[in-house]
Amino acid sequence: MPLLSDEDREAIRGHFDLMTEDVTVTLTKAPGKCETETILTELSELSSGLTVNIVESKKESAMLPSLSIGNTGRLIFRGIPSGYEFSSLLTGIIDSGRTEKTLSDETMAFLDNLDGELHIKVFVTPSCPHCPSSVVLAHRLAAYSDRVVAEAIEANEFPELSMKYQVQGVPRTVINETYAVEGSQPESYLINGLKNHMQTETEKQD
C-alpha cells in the first residue's frame, strides 16, 4: 500500500513540475527493508527530474539510514524523514531543483566572508511542527556555501548522539560543537547569534 495518498501525490507533482534542474538523492541504508527507501521511491515516481540512488552498508558504526540531497554531500538527513520532517525533505529537493534565491543578502554576505567551516547539526523529531523550518534553513546555508555542512538528525533514532549534545527539546541546533540554540530561530536571529558567538570566540583567542 502506498505511503502517499493520491491527493498528496498530485500536490507534490505540482511542486516538482516547477523544478528547472535535475536532483539526485542518495540514500545509504542497512541491508533489508527501509521506510526511507519507500518514501524516496514514491517521490521519484512523481518527477523525471528526481533520481534516487540506493547504497547498502553493513558498517555497524554508521548512522543509518542517511540521505544526501544533491551532489555536494553537504545536505544530509539522518533517520527516517517522516511526520513533519517529510516537508523538510520535500523542500530540500525542491530548493535543489530551482535557482531562486532562498537566503537574505545579509546571510549570503556572511557566508561569502566565512574564514572557516561550519558544521550544523539540527536535532528533530517527526512530531515537532517547528523543526522543519530549522532544517530548511540549515540546508539552505549548506546549499549556498561549500564551507557549510548541514545535518538533520532524528533525535529518537540516535539517542546516544542526542545525549551527547544535550538534546532536551527540539529543534536543537548545534554549530561547530560550540554554539547551540533551542527552538526555531528566524534566519536573521540565527546568523546574528552565530556572528556574536564567533566574535566572542575570536576575542578569547587574542
N, C-alpha and C positions, 0 to 999 in steps of 0.2 A: 504493500500500500504506500503511495507517495506521501512524502512528508509535507509537500506544498499543496494547498488547495488550488483548484482551477482559477479562483479569483486572485490568489496570490501570484500564481504563475503569469497571469495576464498583466498584473501591475508591474511585476519585476521585468517582464519582457519589454514593457514600455520604457522603463528606465534604461535598460540595456541598449535599446534602439538609439538612444541619444549618445552612446559612446562612439567616438571617432577613431579610436585606436584599439588594437587587439590587446588583450590582457591575459597573462598566464598566471595561474595559481598553482603552486607546488605544495602538495601535502606529503609529509613524512609521517608514517604511522607504523605501529607494530603489525606483524602478520595477523590476518584474520579480519573479521568484520569491523567496520568503524563508522560511527554515525556521521562523523565529519565527511568521510568519503561519500556517503549517501547524499548529504546536503550539497556538496560540490558537484556531484554527478547530475543532480536535478537542475542545478543552476546552469551547468554547461549546456544543457538541452535547450535553454532559452535564448542562447545567442551564439552565432557562429564566430563571434569575436572573442569568446571566452574559452581558453584551453586549460584543462586540468591535468597536471602531471602527478602520478602517484608513485611514491617511493616507499618501499618497505624496509624497516630497520629492525635488527634484532638486538641492538645495544640496550642493555638494561638500564644504563645511566641516562639515556636520552629522555628529554621531556616531550613525550608524545601523547596525543597527536600534536603536530606542529605544522602550521601552514604559513606560506610566504606569498604575499601578493606582489605581482610584478617580477621583474628580473633582477632587481637590485639586491635582494636578500635583506632589506632593511625594514620592511613592513611585515611584522610577524604576529601570529596569533597562536598561543599555546593553550590547548584544551579544545573542547567542543564549542563552536560558536552558536549556541542555542539560546532560546529565550530572547531577551533584549539584545544580546550580543550578535544575533543574526543580522541586525541592522548595521552593526559595526562592519561586519564582513561585506555586506552589500555596498555600503558607502565606500569602503576601501577599493572595491572592484570598480565601481562607477567612477570614482575620482581618478583611478589609474587609467581609465579609458577615455578621459576627457582632458582638454588642455586649459580649461578655465582656471583662473587664479583662485586659490582656496584660502590663502593667508593674507593678512593685512600687510601694507607696505612696511610698517614698523617691524613686524615679525620677520619679514624677509630680509630687511636690513640687518637685524640682529643675527640671523643665521649666516648671512653673507660675511659677517665680520667675526665669526667664531674663531678663536685661537686654537681650540682643541675639539675633541669629540664629545658628543652627548649620547649616553645610553639611557633610554627611557623605558621603565617598566611600569605598566598600568595594571593593577590588580582589579579584577572584576568578578561579578557573579551573574548568572543568567537572569536572576530575578531583580536585578538592580536597574531601574529605569534611568538613572543618572549616569551610568557607566559608559554608554555608547559615545556620548559627546567627548569624554576624556580620551577614549581610544581613537576616535576620529581625529581629534586634534593632534595627538602624538603621531599617528600615521601620516598626517599631512606635513608635519615638521620633517619626518624622515623622508617623505617623497620629495620634498623640496631640496633638502641638503644631504649631500653624501657624507656629511660629518655626523649625521644623526641616525641612530638605530632605535626603533620603537617596537616594544613587545607588549602585547596584551596577554595577560596571564589569568586564566580562570582559577581563582583562589581556592575553590573547593577541591579541584583536581590535583593541586600541588600544595598540600598542607604544610610540608616541611619548608617550602620556599615562602609561603605566607607567614609562617612563624619567624623565619629568619628576618623578614622585612617588616615584622610587627604589624601585620595587617589585622586591624580590629574593626575596620569599616571599609566599605568600598564606595566609589573608586578610591584607590590609594595610588598615587603617582610617585615613583622614586626615580630620581635622575642622578646618574653618576655616583650612586651609593651614598651621597652626602646630603641631597636635598629631597625632601618628601612633603607632600601635601595630601590631605584627605578631602574628599568631596570633588564635585565637578567644578573646575575652575574656568572662567571665561579666558579666552586666548590672551587678552592683554594682562590679566591678573597673573596668569602662569608665567608669562615672559618677564613681566616686571619683577615678580618674586624671584625668578631664576637669575635675573640680572643682578639684583641686590645681593643674592647669595654668592654669586661668582665674584662680585666685587669684594665682599667681606672675606672670602677665602683668599683672594689675591693679596689683600692687605695683611692677612695673617702671615703670609709667606715673605712679605717685605721686611 
